[in-house]
Protein backbone atom coordinates (compact mmCIF):
# COMPACT_ATOMS: atom_id res chain seq x y z
CA UNK A 1 0.00 0.00 0.00
CA UNK A 2 1.37 3.37 -0.90
CA UNK A 3 2.67 5.38 1.95
CA UNK A 4 0.36 8.36 1.35
CA UNK A 5 -2.78 6.15 1.87
CA UNK A 6 -1.56 5.08 5.31
CA UNK A 7 -0.82 8.64 6.22
CA UNK A 8 -4.37 9.75 5.20
CA UNK A 9 -6.00 6.96 7.18
CA UNK A 10 -4.16 8.00 10.33
CA UNK A 11 -5.29 11.62 9.96
CA UNK A 12 -8.98 10.89 9.11
CA UNK A 13 -11.38 11.50 12.25
CA UNK A 14 -14.75 11.64 10.47
CA UNK A 15 -16.09 8.42 12.20
CA UNK A 16 -15.24 9.47 15.81
CA UNK A 17 -18.61 11.15 16.43
CA UNK A 18 -20.49 7.95 15.75
CA UNK A 19 -18.18 5.97 17.95
CA UNK A 20 -18.38 8.45 20.83
CA UNK A 21 -22.18 8.63 20.54
CA UNK A 22 -22.40 4.85 20.62
CA UNK A 23 -20.25 4.78 23.73
CA UNK A 24 -22.17 7.53 25.61
CA UNK A 25 -25.79 6.98 24.55
CA UNK A 26 -26.47 4.17 27.05
CA UNK A 27 -25.44 6.15 30.18
CA UNK A 28 -27.44 9.16 28.93
CA UNK A 29 -30.54 7.05 28.39
CA UNK A 30 -29.97 5.39 31.74
CA UNK A 31 -29.76 8.79 33.47
CA UNK A 32 -32.94 10.03 31.82
CA UNK A 33 -34.70 6.80 32.73
CA UNK A 34 -33.56 7.07 36.34
CA UNK A 35 -34.82 10.65 36.52
CA UNK A 36 -38.22 9.59 35.17
CA UNK A 37 -38.48 6.69 37.61
CA UNK A 38 -37.33 8.79 40.55
CA UNK A 39 -39.77 11.52 39.60
CA UNK A 40 -42.61 9.01 39.56
CA UNK A 41 -41.50 7.59 42.92
CA UNK A 42 -41.26 11.07 44.42
CA UNK A 43 -44.73 11.97 43.25
CA UNK A 44 -46.24 8.81 44.69
CA UNK A 45 -44.37 9.18 47.97
CA UNK A 46 -45.67 12.75 48.25
CA UNK A 47 -49.19 11.44 47.77
CA UNK A 48 -48.63 8.77 50.41
CA UNK A 49 -47.10 11.29 52.83
CA UNK A 50 -49.98 13.71 52.30
CA UNK A 51 -52.42 10.90 53.05
CA UNK A 52 -50.49 10.02 56.20
CA UNK A 53 -50.51 13.68 57.29
CA UNK A 54 -54.25 13.91 56.75
CA UNK A 55 -54.73 10.69 58.72
CA UNK A 56 -52.61 11.73 61.69
CA UNK A 57 -54.34 15.11 61.95
CA UNK A 58 -57.82 13.74 61.31
CA UNK A 59 -57.48 10.97 63.88
CA UNK A 60 -57.22 13.48 66.72
CA UNK A 61 -59.76 15.96 65.40
CA UNK A 62 -62.30 17.26 67.93
CA UNK A 63 -65.13 15.53 66.08
CA UNK A 64 -63.35 12.20 65.83
CA UNK A 65 -63.93 9.07 67.92
CA UNK A 66 -60.43 9.10 69.44
CA UNK A 67 -60.86 12.62 70.81
CA UNK A 68 -64.21 11.72 72.34
CA UNK A 69 -62.85 8.52 73.87
CA UNK A 70 -59.75 10.26 75.23
CA UNK A 71 -61.88 12.65 77.28
CA UNK A 72 -62.44 10.10 80.03
CA UNK A 73 -59.68 7.60 79.19
CA UNK A 74 -56.54 6.97 81.20
CA UNK A 75 -53.11 7.51 79.70
CA UNK A 76 -52.17 5.02 76.99
CA UNK A 77 -53.33 3.90 73.55
CA UNK A 78 -56.79 4.99 72.46
CA UNK A 79 -58.10 1.86 70.74
CA UNK A 80 -60.45 3.53 68.27
CA UNK A 81 -57.78 5.96 67.08
CA UNK A 82 -55.62 3.61 65.00
CA UNK A 83 -58.39 2.12 62.82
CA UNK A 84 -59.89 5.56 62.28
CA UNK A 85 -56.51 6.93 61.14
CA UNK A 86 -55.97 4.05 58.70
CA UNK A 87 -59.44 4.58 57.28
CA UNK A 88 -58.60 8.23 56.61
CA UNK A 89 -55.26 7.21 55.07
CA UNK A 90 -56.89 4.70 52.72
CA UNK A 91 -59.60 7.13 51.69
CA UNK A 92 -57.01 9.74 50.72
CA UNK A 93 -55.21 7.24 48.45
CA UNK A 94 -58.34 6.15 46.61
CA UNK A 95 -57.77 6.27 42.83
CA UNK A 96 -53.98 6.29 43.04
CA UNK A 97 -52.05 3.51 41.27
CA UNK A 98 -48.48 2.57 40.46
CA UNK A 99 -47.54 1.38 43.92
CA UNK A 100 -47.97 -1.59 46.23
CA UNK A 101 -48.61 -0.81 49.88
CA UNK A 102 -46.42 -3.08 51.97
CA UNK A 103 -47.59 -1.87 55.36
CA UNK A 104 -49.45 0.95 57.11
CA UNK A 105 -49.69 1.42 60.85
CA UNK A 106 -51.39 3.98 63.05
CA UNK A 107 -51.82 4.62 66.75
CA UNK A 108 -53.29 7.34 68.94
CA UNK A 109 -51.82 7.71 72.41
CA UNK A 110 -52.91 9.88 75.33
CA UNK A 111 -50.39 11.22 77.81
CA UNK A 112 -51.75 13.71 80.30
CA UNK A 113 -53.50 16.38 78.29
CA UNK A 114 -51.63 15.57 75.08
CA UNK A 115 -53.15 13.37 72.40
CA UNK A 116 -50.63 12.16 69.79
CA UNK A 117 -51.29 10.23 66.59
CA UNK A 118 -48.61 8.48 64.54
CA UNK A 119 -49.17 7.12 61.03
CA UNK A 120 -46.45 5.23 59.10
CA UNK A 121 -46.35 3.55 55.71
CA UNK A 122 -44.06 1.52 53.44
CA UNK A 123 -44.75 1.04 49.73
CA UNK A 124 -43.09 -0.51 46.66
CA UNK A 125 -43.04 1.40 43.38
CA UNK A 126 -42.16 -0.51 40.18
CA UNK A 127 -39.57 1.05 37.87
CA UNK A 128 -39.63 1.26 34.06
CA UNK A 129 -36.32 2.49 32.70
CA UNK A 130 -34.22 1.38 35.64
CA UNK A 131 -35.05 -2.23 34.88
CA UNK A 132 -32.33 -2.08 32.22
CA UNK A 133 -29.90 -1.42 35.05
CA UNK A 134 -31.22 -4.30 37.10
CA UNK A 135 -33.40 -2.30 39.52
CA UNK A 136 -37.01 -3.44 39.16
CA UNK A 137 -38.55 -1.52 42.10
CA UNK A 138 -37.99 1.15 44.75
CA UNK A 139 -39.25 1.21 48.35
CA UNK A 140 -40.56 4.44 49.88
CA UNK A 141 -41.45 5.01 53.54
CA UNK A 142 -42.87 7.83 55.61
CA UNK A 143 -44.20 8.80 59.01
CA UNK A 144 -46.52 11.57 60.17
CA UNK A 145 -46.92 12.63 63.80
CA UNK A 146 -49.56 15.08 65.03
CA UNK A 147 -50.56 16.14 68.51
CA UNK A 148 -53.22 18.23 70.20
CA UNK A 149 -53.88 19.43 73.72
CA UNK A 150 -56.95 17.98 75.36
CA UNK A 151 -59.31 20.24 77.32
CA UNK A 152 -58.47 20.41 81.00
CA UNK A 153 -61.00 19.30 83.59
CA UNK A 154 -61.66 21.84 86.34
CA UNK A 155 -63.75 21.90 89.49
CA UNK A 156 -64.99 25.37 90.45
CA UNK A 157 -65.96 26.17 94.03
CA UNK A 158 -67.97 29.39 94.35
CA UNK A 159 -67.72 31.06 97.76
CA UNK A 160 -70.27 33.86 97.70
CA UNK A 161 -70.44 36.41 100.49
CA UNK A 162 -74.10 36.84 101.47
CA UNK A 163 -73.49 38.53 104.80
CA UNK A 164 -75.62 41.58 105.67
CA UNK A 165 -73.14 44.01 104.09
CA UNK A 166 -73.91 42.41 100.71
CA UNK A 167 -77.40 43.85 101.14
CA UNK A 168 -76.05 47.28 100.36
CA UNK A 169 -77.59 48.91 97.30
CA UNK A 170 -75.69 47.95 94.16
CA UNK A 171 -75.28 51.34 92.46
CA UNK A 172 -75.06 55.00 93.54
CA UNK A 173 -78.63 55.51 92.31
CA UNK A 174 -79.82 52.58 94.40
CA UNK A 175 -77.91 53.91 97.42
CA UNK A 176 -79.66 57.25 97.03
CA UNK A 177 -83.06 55.58 96.76
CA UNK A 178 -82.51 53.68 100.01
CA UNK A 179 -81.13 56.71 101.87
CA UNK A 180 -84.08 58.85 100.80
CA UNK A 181 -86.64 56.28 101.89
CA UNK A 182 -85.33 55.19 105.29
CA UNK A 183 -85.74 57.19 108.51
CA UNK A 184 -82.11 56.61 109.48
CA UNK A 185 -80.80 57.18 105.92
CA UNK A 186 -79.55 53.61 105.70
CA UNK A 187 -78.32 52.19 102.39
CA UNK A 188 -78.29 48.63 103.72
CA UNK A 189 -81.28 46.46 102.78
CA UNK A 190 -80.97 44.37 105.93
CA UNK A 191 -82.90 41.10 105.71
CA UNK A 192 -84.42 41.48 109.16
CA UNK A 193 -86.98 38.88 110.19
CA UNK A 194 -88.74 41.70 112.05
CA UNK A 195 -90.98 43.20 109.36
CA UNK A 196 -91.04 46.53 111.14
CA UNK A 197 -87.34 46.95 110.36
CA UNK A 198 -87.07 44.92 107.17
CA UNK A 199 -85.17 47.13 104.73
CA UNK A 200 -84.72 44.12 102.46
CA UNK A 201 -88.46 44.10 101.92
CA UNK A 202 -88.39 47.87 101.38
CA UNK A 203 -85.70 47.49 98.72
CA UNK A 204 -87.93 45.06 96.84
CA UNK A 205 -90.79 47.52 96.97
CA UNK A 206 -88.56 50.31 95.66
CA UNK A 207 -87.11 48.05 92.91
CA UNK A 208 -83.67 48.68 94.39
CA UNK A 209 -81.04 46.19 93.28
CA UNK A 210 -78.70 45.00 96.02
CA UNK A 211 -75.34 43.34 95.74
CA UNK A 212 -76.72 39.92 96.59
CA UNK A 213 -79.27 40.22 93.78
CA UNK A 214 -76.49 40.78 91.27
CA UNK A 215 -74.32 37.99 92.72
CA UNK A 216 -77.23 35.55 92.43
CA UNK A 217 -77.77 36.45 88.79
CA UNK A 218 -74.04 36.27 88.07
CA UNK A 219 -73.76 32.78 89.55
CA UNK A 220 -76.59 31.57 87.33
CA UNK A 221 -75.02 33.18 84.27
CA UNK A 222 -71.73 31.47 85.05
CA UNK A 223 -73.41 28.07 84.79
CA UNK A 224 -74.61 28.98 81.29
CA UNK A 225 -71.11 30.10 80.30
CA UNK A 226 -69.56 26.88 81.60
CA UNK A 227 -72.12 24.75 79.77
CA UNK A 228 -71.47 26.60 76.51
CA UNK A 229 -67.68 26.36 76.91
CA UNK A 230 -67.13 22.75 77.91
CA UNK A 231 -66.10 20.23 75.27
CA UNK A 232 -67.03 17.19 77.36
CA UNK A 233 -70.20 16.92 79.41
CA UNK A 234 -68.33 16.54 82.69
CA UNK A 235 -65.40 18.84 81.94
CA UNK A 236 -66.50 21.49 84.43
CA UNK A 237 -68.08 20.83 87.80
CA UNK A 238 -69.50 23.48 90.09
CA UNK A 239 -70.11 23.79 93.81
CA UNK A 240 -71.74 26.81 95.46
CA UNK A 241 -71.32 27.98 99.04
CA UNK A 242 -72.46 31.01 101.04
CA UNK A 243 -71.73 32.37 104.52
CA UNK A 244 -75.01 31.04 105.92
CA UNK A 245 -78.74 31.46 105.53
CA UNK A 246 -79.14 33.22 108.87
CA UNK A 247 -77.02 34.95 111.46
CA UNK A 248 -77.93 32.24 113.96
CA UNK A 249 -76.29 29.59 111.78
CA UNK A 250 -73.54 31.65 110.15
CA UNK A 251 -70.75 29.57 108.64
CA UNK A 252 -69.92 27.80 105.42
CA UNK A 253 -73.23 26.68 103.89
CA UNK A 254 -73.69 24.47 100.82
CA UNK A 255 -76.09 25.79 98.20
CA UNK A 256 -75.06 23.23 95.55
CA UNK A 257 -72.77 20.26 96.12
CA UNK A 258 -70.09 19.66 93.49
CA UNK A 259 -71.84 18.55 90.30
CA UNK A 260 -71.33 18.31 86.55
CA UNK A 261 -75.06 18.92 86.05
CA UNK A 262 -74.72 22.62 85.34
CA UNK A 263 -78.42 23.17 84.71
CA UNK A 264 -79.20 21.86 88.19
CA UNK A 265 -76.44 24.02 89.65
CA UNK A 266 -77.99 27.03 87.92
CA UNK A 267 -81.37 26.26 89.45
CA UNK A 268 -79.83 25.89 92.90
CA UNK A 269 -77.97 29.18 92.47
CA UNK A 270 -81.40 30.79 92.38
CA UNK A 271 -81.62 29.99 96.12
CA UNK A 272 -78.78 32.37 96.97
CA UNK A 273 -80.12 35.09 99.23
CA UNK A 274 -79.04 37.59 101.82
CA UNK A 275 -78.39 36.23 105.29
CA UNK A 276 -81.32 36.92 107.61
CA UNK A 277 -80.88 38.59 110.98
CA UNK A 278 -83.26 38.55 113.94
CA UNK A 279 -83.02 42.24 114.67
CA UNK A 280 -80.06 44.53 115.02
CA UNK A 281 -77.15 43.40 117.22
CA UNK A 282 -77.79 39.67 116.79
CA UNK A 283 -74.34 38.06 117.21
CA UNK A 284 -73.22 41.62 117.94
CA UNK A 285 -73.66 42.05 114.15
CA UNK A 286 -70.61 39.84 113.56
CA UNK A 287 -71.72 37.86 110.50
CA UNK A 288 -68.71 37.92 108.17
CA UNK A 289 -66.32 35.41 109.71
CA UNK A 290 -63.45 35.10 107.27
CA UNK A 291 -61.17 33.48 109.87
CA UNK A 292 -63.69 30.65 110.22
CA UNK A 293 -65.05 30.35 106.69
CA UNK A 294 -61.80 30.41 104.72
CA UNK A 295 -60.36 27.36 106.56
CA UNK A 296 -63.73 25.65 106.13
CA UNK A 297 -63.76 26.11 102.36
CA UNK A 298 -60.13 24.99 102.26
CA UNK A 299 -61.13 21.75 103.97
CA UNK A 300 -64.07 21.32 101.58
CA UNK A 301 -61.84 21.36 98.48
CA UNK A 302 -59.96 18.10 97.82
CA UNK A 303 -56.36 18.07 96.71
CA UNK A 304 -56.17 19.46 93.17
CA UNK A 305 -55.12 17.20 90.33
CA UNK A 306 -53.27 17.73 87.07
CA UNK A 307 -56.40 18.43 85.03
CA UNK A 308 -57.44 15.00 83.76
CA UNK A 309 -60.98 13.69 84.06
CA UNK A 310 -60.14 11.70 87.18
CA UNK A 311 -57.89 14.39 88.69
CA UNK A 312 -59.41 17.83 87.97
CA UNK A 313 -57.74 21.11 88.75
CA UNK A 314 -59.38 23.17 91.49
CA UNK A 315 -60.41 26.83 91.39
CA UNK A 316 -61.97 28.82 94.21
CA UNK A 317 -64.13 31.72 93.02
CA UNK A 318 -64.39 34.12 95.94
CA UNK A 319 -66.94 36.94 95.66
CA UNK A 320 -67.05 39.44 98.51
CA UNK A 321 -66.87 43.08 99.57
CA UNK A 322 -63.73 42.10 101.47
CA UNK A 323 -64.56 43.38 104.97
CA UNK A 324 -64.50 41.02 107.93
CA UNK A 325 -66.91 41.48 110.82
CA UNK A 326 -66.15 38.81 113.39
CA UNK A 327 -64.83 38.01 116.81
CA UNK A 328 -61.09 38.02 116.29
CA UNK A 329 -58.54 39.04 118.90
CA UNK A 330 -55.88 39.02 116.16
CA UNK A 331 -57.73 41.70 114.19
CA UNK A 332 -55.77 43.74 111.66
CA UNK A 333 -57.55 46.87 112.92
CA UNK A 334 -58.66 48.21 116.33
CA UNK A 335 -61.57 46.22 117.72
CA UNK A 336 -64.86 47.52 119.03
CA UNK A 337 -67.20 46.13 121.68
CA UNK A 338 -64.48 43.90 123.07
CA UNK A 339 -63.23 41.56 120.32
CA UNK A 340 -65.43 42.69 117.43
CA UNK A 341 -63.11 42.88 114.43
CA UNK A 342 -64.01 44.98 111.41
CA UNK A 343 -61.12 45.00 108.99
CA UNK A 344 -60.02 44.13 105.46
CA UNK A 345 -59.64 40.41 104.90
CA UNK A 346 -56.34 38.95 106.09
CA UNK A 347 -54.54 37.68 102.93
CA UNK A 348 -52.85 34.97 105.00
CA UNK A 349 -56.17 33.13 105.00
CA UNK A 350 -55.87 32.78 101.23
CA UNK A 351 -52.19 31.91 101.30
CA UNK A 352 -52.95 28.64 103.08
CA UNK A 353 -55.38 27.68 100.29
CA UNK A 354 -53.07 28.64 97.44
CA UNK A 355 -50.22 26.69 99.05
CA UNK A 356 -52.15 23.49 98.24
CA UNK A 357 -52.14 24.30 94.53
CA UNK A 358 -55.69 25.67 94.49
CA UNK A 359 -56.10 28.74 92.28
CA UNK A 360 -58.14 31.59 93.79
CA UNK A 361 -60.10 33.95 91.54
CA UNK A 362 -61.24 36.97 93.52
CA UNK A 363 -64.11 39.18 92.47
CA UNK A 364 -64.12 42.20 94.76
CA UNK A 365 -67.50 43.89 94.90
CA UNK A 366 -66.44 47.40 95.75
CA UNK A 367 -67.42 48.42 99.26
CA UNK A 368 -69.38 51.58 98.59
CA UNK A 369 -68.83 54.71 100.62
CA UNK A 370 -71.79 55.40 102.94
CA UNK A 371 -71.20 58.91 104.28
CA UNK A 372 -74.62 59.12 105.96
CA UNK A 373 -73.85 56.10 108.14
CA UNK A 374 -72.04 56.88 111.41
CA UNK A 375 -70.91 53.27 111.88
CA UNK A 376 -69.34 53.23 108.41
CA UNK A 377 -67.61 56.57 108.99
CA UNK A 378 -66.04 55.39 112.25
CA UNK A 379 -65.00 51.83 111.48
CA UNK A 380 -64.84 51.28 107.70
CA UNK A 381 -63.99 54.63 106.15
CA UNK A 382 -60.44 54.72 107.60
CA UNK A 383 -59.42 51.82 105.34
CA UNK A 384 -61.82 52.43 102.43
CA UNK A 385 -61.00 55.66 100.63
CA UNK A 386 -62.81 57.11 97.61
CA UNK A 387 -66.37 58.37 97.19
CA UNK A 388 -67.66 55.10 95.74
CA UNK A 389 -65.15 52.55 96.80
CA UNK A 390 -61.45 51.90 96.85
CA UNK A 391 -58.78 54.03 95.35
CA UNK A 392 -55.25 52.64 94.99
CA UNK A 393 -54.88 53.39 98.72
CA UNK A 394 -57.84 51.24 99.78
CA UNK A 395 -56.65 48.49 102.06
CA UNK A 396 -59.71 46.42 101.20
CA UNK A 397 -58.81 46.34 97.51
CA UNK A 398 -55.13 45.70 98.23
CA UNK A 399 -55.86 42.78 100.55
CA UNK A 400 -58.42 41.27 98.19
CA UNK A 401 -55.90 41.43 95.36
CA UNK A 402 -53.27 39.79 97.57
CA UNK A 403 -55.78 37.03 98.22
CA UNK A 404 -56.08 36.23 94.50
CA UNK A 405 -53.75 34.08 92.43
CA UNK A 406 -51.72 36.16 89.95
CA UNK A 407 -53.94 37.43 87.15
CA UNK A 408 -57.19 36.39 88.80
CA UNK A 409 -58.30 39.56 90.56
CA UNK A 410 -61.24 41.60 89.34
CA UNK A 411 -62.76 44.61 91.04
CA UNK A 412 -66.34 45.49 90.22
CA UNK A 413 -67.19 49.14 90.60
CA UNK A 414 -70.82 50.28 90.97
CA UNK A 415 -71.26 50.68 87.22
CA UNK A 416 -69.58 47.39 86.23
CA UNK A 417 -71.34 44.06 85.74
CA UNK A 418 -70.63 41.33 88.27
CA UNK A 419 -71.88 38.73 85.80
CA UNK A 420 -69.49 39.89 83.10
CA UNK A 421 -66.61 39.97 85.57
CA UNK A 422 -67.34 36.46 86.82
CA UNK A 423 -67.52 35.11 83.27
CA UNK A 424 -64.25 36.88 82.43
CA UNK A 425 -62.52 35.21 85.37
CA UNK A 426 -63.94 31.86 84.27
CA UNK A 427 -62.61 32.26 80.72
CA UNK A 428 -59.19 33.27 82.07
CA UNK A 429 -59.13 30.16 84.23
CA UNK A 430 -59.99 27.91 81.29
CA UNK A 431 -57.42 29.62 79.05
CA UNK A 432 -54.64 29.35 81.61
CA UNK A 433 -55.37 25.80 82.71
CA UNK A 434 -52.79 23.23 81.70
CA UNK A 435 -51.54 19.83 82.71
CA UNK A 436 -48.83 20.23 85.31
CA UNK A 437 -47.32 16.77 85.05
C-alpha angles and dihedrals in degrees: 000000000000115000095238091061091056091048091052093049091054092051097045112103100164094115097051095090092059092047094048091047091051090051096047104035095082096055090045092051090044091053093049090047092050091050091051093048093045090048090053091047091049092051093050093045089052089053091049092047092049089051090050091049091051090048096049092048095041094049092065097038116134091246095049128103094243093056091049093047093047091059093080100016126110121240114291140062117345102221098209093050100074098052091044091053093049090049090055091047093052093046091054092053095050110131096018118122139173097076141078116220108225097181143344125189133181137179137174117207131187121211115172107308094339122098114194128187125194124192122183133178142183123196139175120225118195117228128222111189096025090064087081087062093049098259109120099172146010128217120221127189137183145171133203124195124188131173139187136187115247120224113268120240114232135183114210121203113195114205106188121189108226097163118135093270088065086066090074114119111272101227137028089255091053091047090054092049092053094044092050094050103044125078092225094041092244121170093192116100093209113196094226117175086215103087091205089067101028105132089167088066090046091053090055091051091050092046088239114163115222129198093256090054090057093044090053092052092045092053091053092047090052090059089055091049092050092049091050093047103046119098095197124043094241099035094110126037125187136205124182127205135174135188093258141297094251139016089244091062100031114162140086107330127187116230094168125008116225108291142159089212095098095178090058090046089053091052091049091049086065087071093066109117142156116283111259122232128199096226132312118312096026104152084003083286090290101142105135104076106174093163089060102034100046093058088045094055089045089057091047093058115077122221109292120246134211095270104269123131092262095040109038125187115248128231127182114207106201117191117183147125086244101234120123121214108182147112103279125148089191092060118159089223136039111290128231131210092017109301100000105137121201109174145120113287115278106244090210088076089064095042091066090055096046090049088069092059095260113140116224120209110193124201108189112202100207113249101235122226111251105191094172092060115087093198091054092047093052103040110019107029094068090068099029111066127180131064094263105020142310127355119193086282095058110118090203092060093043094051093045090052090049088053092058127082112250111289095010103095122108127174118203115207121200093270096045126092117249090199093055091046093050092049090048091054090048093053091048090052092051092046094049097043115111140157109272098197 
